[in-house]
Amino acid sequence: MSVKQDLVYALEQKCQHFFTRKDSCNFAKALANLTSLDVSFSLELPPTDIPSHGVTLTPDTPLTPKEREILTQTALALKPWRKGPFRIDTLFVDTEWQSFMKFNLLAPYLNLTDKEVLDMGCNNGYYLFEMLRFKPKALYGFDPSAVYAAQFNFLNHLAKTDIHFYPLGIEDLRDFSIAYEQKFDCIMCLGVLYHRSDPIATLKNLSFGLKRGGELFLDCLLIESDKELCLCPKKSYAKMSNVYFIPSLEALKGWCERAGFGSFEILGMQQTTTQEQRKTPWIDTLSLEDFLDSQSGLTIEGYPPPLRGYFRLIKT
């Protein structure tokens, strides 16, 4: 076989193995209940200049009480729901994150018409559903989490979009681009970089997946400093054990230059608050209010509270 054929085979095997894992199979059992639903839904796509308040799916014909119960019980079986919210007929999935706040910040900068777009670390596909209003040529999502894949399949079973979801991670992007000769006009990478133990290699992979002149929209935690340095949490940051490097703005700029990005545009910087991230019945776990010290305002580990920067980078 050729190199491309080898890569295609390896990626297909990885995806097939993902769906045979125990956690994936458990979620598949919950999703099987949807086969008894004989109703179609419409995904509401407002104009691009209208602020979002979440994703809405409306049934084309009224649902019966039994059908509403199937939807509710299936959604509950797929907790925790992090990104959203979603309104599905009378069901309101009140997710941990009010993700429309981030989307509304980025939306004025998005020019996605007839573009091929990838959301890297797409969670349940929330931003992909939002981006449909921009009429892109194609939308792709990568996320290696079983629960997020199941949530996407639940939502897309109803919405029936042409979004391509793959249970893959950033480390697979280079092979995917070579195997399928697929590079992107735009990549979204929101809230992922600080979870990677090698952020420069991550940025290089993202750059590789872009066409020349392509855009990367990046959201990253930052520390306030005018020097080129990073916070490296000893054990955890805001109870997240998978946070490795939180850069200063100058350090992040340096990483991006090393990775081959020639333009670094700041779109916004703001503190994450409990208006945007909070505990709801749809997560059954702790949330931001539990990870901050109410007296000092620092994280419970004593670090500065979460500050996020939003950036647009151009591949040279």
C-alpha positions in Angstrom: 0.0 0.0 0.0 1.0 3.6 -0.5 1.7 6.0 2.4 -1.7 7.6 1.9 -3.4 4.2 1.9 -1.6 3.2 5.1 -2.7 6.4 6.8 -6.3 6.0 5.6 -6.3 2.5 7.0 -4.8 3.5 10.3 -7.3 6.3 10.8 -10.2 4.1 9.8 -9.0 1.5 12.3 -8.7 4.1 15.0 -12.2 5.3 14.4 -13.6 1.8 14.3 -11.9 0.9 17.6 -13.3 4.1 19.2 -16.9 2.9 18.5 -16.2 -0.6 20.0 -15.0 0.8 23.3 -17.1 0.1 26.3 -18.0 3.7 26.9 -19.0 4.2 23.3 -21.1 1.1 23.3 -22.9 2.2 26.5 -23.8 5.5 24.9 -24.9 3.7 21.7 -27.5 1.8 23.7 -29.0 5.1 24.9 -29.0 6.5 21.3 -30.8 3.3 20.1 -34.0 4.7 21.6 -34.1 7.4 18.9 -35.0 4.8 16.3 -38.5 4.9 17.5 -38.9 8.6 16.8 -40.7 9.1 13.5 -40.5 12.9 13.3 -38.2 15.4 11.5 -36.7 18.5 13.0 -35.6 21.8 11.6 -32.4 23.6 12.8 -33.1 27.3 13.2 -30.4 29.3 11.4 -30.8 33.0 12.2 -29.0 35.7 10.0 -25.3 36.0 10.8 -25.7 39.5 12.3 -28.3 38.3 14.9 -26.7 37.3 18.3 -27.1 33.7 19.3 -28.7 32.5 22.6 -28.2 28.8 21.8 -29.0 26.2 19.2 -32.7 25.5 18.6 -34.3 22.4 17.0 -38.0 22.6 16.2 -40.1 19.5 15.3 -41.8 19.8 11.9 -44.9 18.2 13.5 -46.0 18.2 17.1 -44.4 15.6 19.4 -46.4 13.2 21.4 -45.8 13.0 25.2 -44.0 9.6 24.6 -41.7 11.2 22.0 -40.8 14.0 24.3 -40.0 11.5 27.0 -37.7 9.6 24.7 -35.9 12.8 23.9 -35.5 13.8 27.5 -34.4 10.4 28.8 -31.9 10.0 25.9 -30.4 13.5 26.6 -30.2 12.7 30.3 -28.3 9.5 29.6 -25.6 11.5 27.8 -24.6 13.8 30.7 -22.5 15.7 31.4 -23.4 18.4 28.8 -20.7 21.0 28.7 -21.3 23.2 25.6 -24.6 24.6 24.6 -27.4 25.3 25.4 -29.8 23.4 23.2 -33.5 23.9 22.9 -35.2 20.8 21.4 -39.0 21.4 21.3 -39.9 21.8 25.0 -36.6 20.3 26.2 -34.0 22.8 27.3 -30.5 21.3 27.8 -29.0 23.9 30.1 -25.4 23.2 29.6 -22.5 24.2 31.9 -21.2 26.7 29.5 -23.2 29.5 27.9 -21.3 28.9 24.7 -23.2 31.5 22.7 -21.2 34.2 24.6 -18.0 33.0 23.1 -19.6 32.5 19.7 -21.1 36.0 19.7 -17.6 37.4 20.4 -16.1 35.6 17.5 -19.0 35.8 15.0 -18.2 39.3 13.6 -14.8 38.1 12.5 -16.0 34.9 10.7 -16.1 34.8 6.9 -16.9 31.2 6.3 -19.1 31.2 3.1 -17.9 28.4 0.8 -15.0 27.7 3.2 -13.8 24.3 4.5 -13.8 24.6 8.3 -12.6 22.4 11.1 -13.5 22.7 14.8 -10.6 21.0 16.6 -11.8 19.7 20.0 -15.4 20.4 18.9 -17.0 18.8 22.0 -20.7 18.0 21.0 -20.5 20.1 17.9 -22.1 23.2 19.3 -20.0 25.7 17.4 -20.4 23.6 14.2 -24.2 23.9 14.4 -23.8 27.6 15.0 -21.5 28.0 12.0 -24.0 26.5 9.6 -25.6 30.0 9.4 -22.5 31.2 7.5 -23.1 28.7 4.7 -19.6 27.1 4.6 -18.7 24.6 1.9 -18.0 21.9 4.5 -17.8 21.6 8.3 -15.6 19.1 10.1 -15.3 18.3 13.8 -12.6 16.4 15.7 -13.1 15.2 19.3 -11.9 11.9 20.8 -14.4 11.9 23.7 -17.1 9.2 23.7 -19.7 11.3 25.5 -19.2 14.2 23.1 -19.4 11.9 20.1 -22.6 10.5 21.5 -24.1 14.0 22.1 -23.2 15.0 18.6 -24.9 11.9 17.2 -28.0 12.6 19.3 -28.2 16.2 18.0 -27.4 15.3 14.4 -29.9 12.5 14.4 -32.5 15.2 14.8 -30.8 18.0 12.8 -29.6 15.8 9.9 -26.8 18.1 8.8 -23.8 17.3 6.6 -21.3 18.0 9.4 -18.4 15.5 9.4 -17.5 14.3 12.9 -14.4 12.2 13.6 -13.4 10.8 17.0 -9.8 12.1 16.5 -7.5 14.5 18.2 -5.0 17.2 17.2 -2.3 14.6 17.0 -4.2 13.0 14.1 -4.6 16.2 12.0 -1.3 15.8 10.1 -2.1 12.2 9.1 -5.7 13.1 8.2 -4.6 16.0 6.0 -2.1 13.7 4.1 -4.4 10.7 3.9 -7.4 12.6 2.6 -5.5 15.5 0.9 -7.6 17.7 3.0 -6.5 21.1 4.3 -8.8 23.8 5.7 -9.5 27.4 5.1 -10.3 27.9 8.7 -9.7 26.0 11.9 -11.3 26.8 15.3 -9.3 25.7 18.3 -11.2 27.0 21.4 -10.1 26.1 24.9 -7.7 23.3 23.9 -4.2 24.6 23.8 -3.5 24.8 27.5 -4.6 21.1 27.8 -1.7 20.1 25.5 1.7 19.1 27.0 3.5 20.4 23.9 1.7 23.6 22.8 4.2 24.5 20.1 3.9 21.1 18.5 0.1 21.5 18.7 0.2 24.9 16.9 2.5 23.4 14.3 -0.1 20.6 13.7 -2.8 23.2 13.4 -0.7 25.2 10.9 0.0 22.0 8.9 -3.8 21.4 8.6 -4.4 24.9 7.1 -4.2 26.1 3.6 -1.7 28.9 3.0 -3.4 32.1 4.1 -5.8 30.1 6.2 -7.2 31.3 9.5 -6.8 29.9 13.0 -9.3 31.2 15.6 -7.7 30.5 19.0 -9.0 30.8 22.5 -6.5 30.3 25.3 -6.1 30.9 29.0 -3.5 33.6 29.7 -1.6 35.0 32.7 -1.1 38.8 33.0 2.5 39.7 32.4 4.4 41.8 29.9 7.2 39.2 29.9 7.6 36.0 27.9 6.7 33.4 30.5 4.2 30.7 31.4 2.4 29.4 34.5 3.0 25.7 34.8 0.6 24.4 37.5 2.2 21.9 39.8 -0.9 19.6 40.0 -4.0 21.3 38.7 -5.4 24.7 37.7 -9.0 25.4 38.9 -9.2 21.7 39.6 -8.2 20.8 36.0 -5.3 18.4 36.2 -4.8 18.5 32.5 -3.7 22.1 32.3 0.1 22.2 31.5 1.1 25.7 30.3 -0.8 29.0 30.6 1.2 31.6 28.7 1.5 35.3 28.9 0.4 37.2 25.8 4.1 37.7 24.7 4.8 34.0 25.2 1.8 33.0 23.2 2.9 35.3 20.3 6.3 33.6 20.3 4.7 30.1 20.1 2.6 31.2 17.2 5.6 32.7 15.3 7.5 29.4 15.8 4.6 27.5 14.4 4.5 29.4 11.2 1.8 32.0 11.8 2.6 35.4 10.4 -0.4 37.4 11.7 -1.5 37.6 15.3 -4.7 39.6 15.9 -6.2 40.0 19.4 -10.0 39.8 19.1 -10.7 40.1 22.8 -9.6 39.4 26.4 -11.9 38.8 29.3 -12.3 37.0 32.6 -14.3 33.8 32.7 -17.2 34.4 35.1 -20.0 32.3 36.6 -22.4 33.9 34.1 -20.6 32.0 31.3 -19.6 28.8 33.2 -21.7 27.5 36.0 -23.2 24.4 37.7 -26.5 23.1 36.2 -28.5 19.9 36.6 -27.1 18.8 33.2 -23.6 18.2 34.5 -23.9 16.6 37.9 -20.4 17.8 38.8 -18.7 20.9 40.2 -18.1 24.0 38.1 -16.3 27.3 38.2 -17.8 28.6 41.4 -16.4 25.6 43.2 -12.9 26.2 41.8 -12.4 29.8 42.9 -11.7 31.0 46.4 -14.6 33.3 47.4 -12.4 35.5 49.5 -9.3 36.1 47.4 -10.8 35.5 43.9 -7.9 33.2 43.1 -8.3 29.6 42.1 -8.4 27.2 45.0 -4.8 26.4 44.2 -3.9 30.0 44.7 -3.4 30.9 41.0 -4.8 33.9 39.2 -8.4 33.4 38.1 -9.1 32.3 34.5 -8.4 35.1 31.9 -9.1 34.2 28.3 -7.7 35.7 25.1 -9.3 35.3 21.7 -7.1 35.5 18.6 -7.1 35.2 14.8 -3.9 33.9 13.3 -3.0 33.7 9.6 -0.8 30.9 8.2 2.0 32.4 6.1 
